[in-house]
Amino acid sequence: MKQLIVVALVFSLALPAWPEVRAPPPPPDDDVPQLPREVPPVEEMGYFESCFGVPRVGSGPFGIAGEIAIPIGGRSSDGPPSVPVSSGSSDEKAWLVAAVLAAMALPVVVYAVDKPAPRLVLQRFRCPTFTLDVLGGADNGRSALGDGSFGFVSTRFSFGVGHFATDFQYDGAPRAVSAFSTHLLIRATPRDHVEGGLAIGYRRSVLRDRIQDGLEIGLPHRYALWRDGLRTVALELRPLLLLGSGIEPSLEAAFLFPLAQVLHLRVGGRVYTFEGDLLWGFSGGLSLTL
């Protein structure tokens, strides 16, 4: 009996010296409310707001990540191709070719020194954009049409997304030059005062029993003179060269005045050649952009 008491006394004195092992903490109580994780707010912007709404800094699905260099002209050392001589109009045609080449070179210089476009313009550039131009006017050209002015109606439809766009144009004139054309446009990122791109396509023109067609290249562009959101007072130029049996230049110019957020009034004119004969005229109409 005494031995059992001695053994129990030894164990009772030795137990406090053993390392204590802590039991694992109990599982969390389901009744205690858990604080939700902070999720950054996500702004869902609809099509109209993202493409036409007023931009806000740091929001919106669009951003500026850089610029894509688009080749829009040949080397400066390459001169214009030789112009075939046409009786009575070679000088006028040569001057028009020079004017077209100058109109192609000027936006390159402006683009290089201009500042980036406003955020709203960049949003519109990256959204699907539809443009419809409806024009009416009259052409003149003594060598091709004789005395007097002859009316025409022109319709141009364009669709673009980002750096690529396409257009289709039809000119109807019962007693003047009728034509249709289509182009693929490679557009540069808009700048504050200039936007445009390289156009490559096909044109076919008809005057009575005379036909000219071929590959057409050019640099359609627009100079923004004043902006208020999407309302813009601008000068639009369309310098083009038709490469067929010869070289036929054309230059179209129009001032755009805003009537509404997506509607503009167009007033301008055009000058071009048909088989070497010079024609010119004035036009006016409306431009709708959605």
C-alpha positions as CSV (number, residue, x, y, z in Angstrom):
1,M,0.0,0.0,0.0
2,K,2.8,2.4,0.9
3,Q,4.5,1.6,-2.5
4,L,1.4,2.6,-4.5
5,I,1.2,5.9,-2.6
6,V,4.8,6.6,-3.3
7,V,4.3,5.9,-7.1
8,A,1.3,8.1,-7.3
9,L,3.2,10.9,-5.5
10,V,6.1,10.7,-8.0
11,F,3.8,10.9,-11.1
12,S,1.9,13.8,-9.6
13,L,5.1,15.7,-9.2
14,A,6.4,14.9,-12.7
15,L,3.3,15.8,-14.7
16,P,3.8,19.7,-14.5
17,A,7.2,19.2,-16.2
18,W,5.8,17.6,-19.4
19,P,5.2,20.0,-22.4
20,E,1.6,21.1,-22.7
21,V,0.0,20.5,-26.1
22,R,-2.7,23.0,-26.9
23,A,-5.9,21.7,-28.4
24,P,-7.0,23.0,-31.9
25,P,-9.4,26.0,-31.8
26,P,-13.0,25.2,-32.2
27,P,-14.6,25.6,-35.7
28,P,-16.3,29.0,-36.3
29,D,-19.9,29.3,-35.3
30,D,-22.3,29.4,-38.2
31,D,-24.5,31.9,-36.4
32,V,-21.8,34.5,-36.3
33,P,-22.2,36.8,-39.5
34,Q,-19.1,36.9,-41.7
35,L,-18.0,40.2,-43.2
36,P,-18.3,40.1,-47.0
37,R,-15.2,40.6,-49.1
38,E,-14.9,44.0,-50.7
39,V,-15.5,43.7,-54.4
40,P,-14.5,46.6,-56.6
41,P,-17.5,48.2,-58.2
42,V,-18.0,47.3,-61.8
43,E,-19.7,49.9,-64.1
44,E,-21.7,48.3,-66.8
45,M,-22.0,50.7,-69.7
46,G,-24.5,50.3,-72.5
47,Y,-23.8,50.7,-76.2
48,F,-25.1,54.3,-76.4
49,E,-23.3,55.4,-73.2
50,S,-20.0,53.9,-74.2
51,C,-20.1,55.1,-77.8
52,F,-21.9,58.4,-77.4
53,G,-21.9,59.3,-73.7
54,V,-19.7,61.9,-72.1
55,P,-16.4,60.2,-71.2
56,R,-15.2,59.9,-67.6
57,V,-11.6,59.6,-66.5
58,G,-10.7,56.1,-65.4
59,S,-13.9,54.5,-66.5
60,G,-15.4,53.0,-69.6
61,P,-14.4,49.9,-71.6
62,F,-12.0,51.8,-73.9
63,G,-8.5,52.9,-73.4
64,I,-5.5,54.3,-75.2
65,A,-2.8,51.7,-75.4
66,G,-0.7,53.0,-78.3
67,E,-0.8,54.0,-81.9
68,I,-0.6,52.0,-85.1
69,A,1.5,53.5,-87.9
70,I,-0.4,53.4,-91.1
71,P,1.5,53.9,-94.3
72,I,-0.4,56.5,-96.3
73,G,2.0,57.6,-98.9
74,G,5.0,56.7,-101.0
75,R,8.6,57.9,-100.6
76,S,9.2,61.6,-101.0
77,S,11.7,60.8,-103.7
78,D,9.1,59.1,-105.9
79,G,7.4,61.6,-108.2
80,P,3.9,61.4,-109.5
81,P,3.4,59.1,-112.4
82,S,3.4,60.6,-115.9
83,V,0.1,62.0,-117.0
84,P,-1.1,61.0,-120.5
85,V,-1.4,64.0,-122.7
86,S,-5.0,64.9,-123.7
87,S,-5.7,67.6,-126.2
88,G,-6.8,70.9,-124.7
89,S,-6.7,69.7,-121.1
90,S,-3.2,68.4,-120.3
91,D,-2.3,71.5,-118.2
92,E,-5.6,71.4,-116.3
93,K,-5.2,67.7,-115.5
94,A,-1.5,68.2,-114.5
95,W,-2.5,70.9,-112.1
96,L,-5.3,68.8,-110.6
97,V,-2.9,65.8,-110.1
98,A,-0.6,68.1,-108.3
99,A,-3.5,69.4,-106.1
100,V,-4.5,65.8,-105.3
101,L,-1.0,64.9,-104.3
102,A,-0.7,68.0,-102.1
103,A,-4.0,67.2,-100.5
104,M,-2.7,63.7,-99.7
105,A,0.5,65.0,-98.1
106,L,-0.9,67.8,-95.9
107,P,-2.8,65.5,-93.4
108,V,0.4,63.5,-92.9
109,V,2.2,66.6,-91.7
110,V,-0.8,67.8,-89.5
111,Y,-1.1,64.3,-88.0
112,A,2.6,64.2,-87.0
113,V,2.4,67.4,-85.0
114,D,-1.2,67.2,-83.7
115,K,-2.2,66.2,-80.2
116,P,-4.3,63.1,-79.3
117,A,-8.0,63.3,-79.9
118,P,-10.6,63.7,-77.1
119,R,-11.8,60.6,-75.3
120,L,-15.2,60.8,-76.8
121,V,-13.8,60.8,-80.3
122,L,-11.7,57.8,-79.6
123,Q,-14.8,56.0,-78.2
124,R,-16.7,56.7,-81.4
125,F,-13.7,55.5,-83.4
126,R,-13.6,52.1,-81.7
127,C,-17.4,51.6,-81.9
128,P,-19.3,50.3,-84.9
129,T,-20.1,53.5,-86.9
130,F,-22.6,53.9,-89.8
131,T,-22.5,57.0,-92.0
132,L,-25.0,57.9,-94.7
133,D,-24.3,60.9,-97.0
134,V,-27.1,62.1,-99.4
135,L,-26.0,64.9,-101.8
136,G,-27.4,66.8,-104.8
137,G,-25.6,69.2,-107.1
138,A,-24.7,70.1,-110.6
139,D,-21.6,69.4,-112.8
140,N,-20.1,71.6,-115.5
141,G,-17.5,70.8,-118.1
142,R,-17.5,72.4,-121.6
143,S,-15.2,69.7,-123.2
144,A,-17.2,66.8,-121.8
145,L,-20.7,68.1,-121.3
146,G,-21.0,71.1,-123.5
147,D,-22.6,74.4,-122.4
148,G,-24.7,74.4,-119.3
149,S,-24.9,72.7,-115.9
150,F,-26.2,69.1,-115.4
151,G,-27.6,67.8,-112.1
152,F,-26.6,64.7,-110.2
153,V,-27.6,62.9,-107.0
154,S,-25.0,61.1,-104.9
155,T,-25.4,58.6,-102.1
156,R,-22.5,57.3,-100.0
157,F,-22.8,54.6,-97.3
158,S,-19.9,53.9,-94.9
159,F,-19.3,51.4,-92.1
160,G,-16.3,51.3,-89.9
161,V,-14.9,49.7,-86.6
162,G,-11.5,50.8,-85.3
163,H,-8.8,50.9,-87.9
164,F,-10.9,49.3,-90.7
165,A,-13.9,50.7,-92.7
166,T,-15.6,50.3,-96.0
167,D,-17.7,52.5,-98.2
168,F,-20.0,52.4,-101.2
169,Q,-21.0,55.3,-103.4
170,Y,-23.4,55.8,-106.3
171,D,-23.7,58.9,-108.4
172,G,-26.7,59.2,-110.7
173,A,-26.8,61.7,-113.5
174,P,-29.0,61.2,-116.6
175,R,-27.0,63.8,-118.7
176,A,-23.7,63.9,-116.8
177,V,-21.2,61.4,-115.4
178,S,-22.8,58.5,-113.5
179,A,-20.5,56.3,-111.4
180,F,-20.3,53.8,-108.6
181,S,-17.4,53.0,-106.4
182,T,-16.4,50.9,-103.3
183,H,-13.3,51.2,-101.1
184,L,-11.6,49.5,-98.2
185,L,-10.2,52.0,-95.8
186,I,-7.3,51.5,-93.4
187,R,-7.8,54.3,-90.8
188,A,-5.3,55.8,-88.5
189,T,-6.1,56.6,-84.9
190,P,-7.8,60.0,-84.8
191,R,-6.0,63.1,-83.7
192,D,-7.4,66.3,-82.2
193,H,-7.7,68.1,-85.5
194,V,-7.4,65.4,-88.3
195,E,-8.7,62.0,-88.9
196,G,-8.7,59.8,-92.0
197,G,-7.0,56.8,-93.7
198,L,-5.8,55.1,-96.8
199,A,-8.6,54.1,-99.3
200,I,-8.1,51.3,-101.9
201,G,-11.0,50.3,-104.2
202,Y,-12.7,50.2,-107.5
203,R,-14.6,52.9,-109.5
204,R,-16.6,52.7,-112.7
205,S,-17.8,55.9,-114.4
206,V,-20.1,56.2,-117.5
207,L,-20.8,59.2,-119.7
208,R,-23.2,58.4,-122.5
209,D,-21.3,55.6,-124.4
210,R,-17.9,56.3,-122.8
211,I,-16.7,54.2,-119.9
212,Q,-13.7,54.5,-117.6
213,D,-12.9,52.2,-114.7
214,G,-10.0,50.9,-112.7
215,L,-8.2,50.8,-109.3
216,E,-8.7,53.8,-107.2
217,I,-6.5,54.9,-104.3
218,G,-6.6,58.0,-102.1
219,L,-6.6,59.5,-98.7
220,P,-10.0,60.7,-97.5
221,H,-9.7,62.7,-94.4
222,R,-11.3,65.4,-92.3
223,Y,-10.0,68.5,-90.4
224,A,-11.9,69.3,-87.2
225,L,-12.1,73.1,-87.0
226,W,-14.4,73.1,-83.9
227,R,-15.8,70.4,-81.5
228,D,-18.5,70.3,-79.0
229,G,-18.9,66.6,-78.1
230,L,-19.8,64.9,-81.3
231,R,-20.9,68.2,-82.9
232,T,-18.1,69.2,-85.2
233,V,-17.5,72.0,-87.7
234,A,-15.1,70.3,-90.2
235,L,-13.6,70.4,-93.6
236,E,-13.7,67.1,-95.4
237,L,-11.4,66.3,-98.3
238,R,-11.4,63.2,-100.6
239,P,-8.3,63.3,-102.9
240,L,-8.4,60.2,-105.1
241,L,-6.5,58.8,-108.2
242,L,-8.1,56.4,-110.6
243,L,-5.6,54.1,-112.2
244,G,-6.9,52.6,-115.4
245,S,-6.0,53.2,-119.0
246,G,-4.6,56.5,-117.7
247,I,-4.5,58.5,-114.4
248,E,-7.7,60.3,-113.6
249,P,-7.6,62.6,-110.5
250,S,-10.5,63.7,-108.5
251,L,-10.8,66.1,-105.5
252,E,-14.0,66.5,-103.4
253,A,-14.2,69.1,-100.6
254,A,-17.1,69.9,-98.2
255,F,-17.7,71.9,-95.1
256,L,-19.7,70.1,-92.4
257,F,-22.0,72.1,-90.0
258,P,-23.7,70.4,-87.1
259,L,-27.5,70.4,-87.0
260,A,-27.9,67.8,-84.3
261,Q,-25.7,65.3,-82.3
262,V,-25.5,62.9,-85.3
263,L,-26.7,65.1,-88.2
264,H,-24.5,67.5,-90.2
265,L,-25.1,69.8,-93.2
266,R,-22.7,69.4,-96.1
267,V,-21.8,72.2,-98.5
268,G,-19.0,71.8,-101.0
269,G,-18.0,70.8,-104.5
270,R,-15.8,68.6,-106.6
271,V,-13.4,68.6,-109.5
272,Y,-12.3,65.6,-111.5
273,T,-11.4,64.4,-115.0
274,F,-13.1,61.9,-117.3
275,E,-10.8,60.5,-120.0
276,G,-8.8,63.7,-119.7
277,D,-11.7,66.1,-119.8
278,L,-12.0,68.4,-116.7
279,L,-15.4,68.6,-114.9
280,W,-16.3,70.6,-111.8
281,G,-19.5,71.3,-109.8
282,F,-21.1,72.2,-106.5
283,S,-23.1,70.1,-104.1
284,G,-25.0,70.2,-100.8
285,G,-26.7,67.6,-98.6
286,L,-26.9,65.9,-95.3
287,S,-24.6,63.5,-93.4
288,L,-26.1,61.1,-90.8
289,T,-23.7,59.2,-88.4
290,L,-24.9,56.5,-86.0
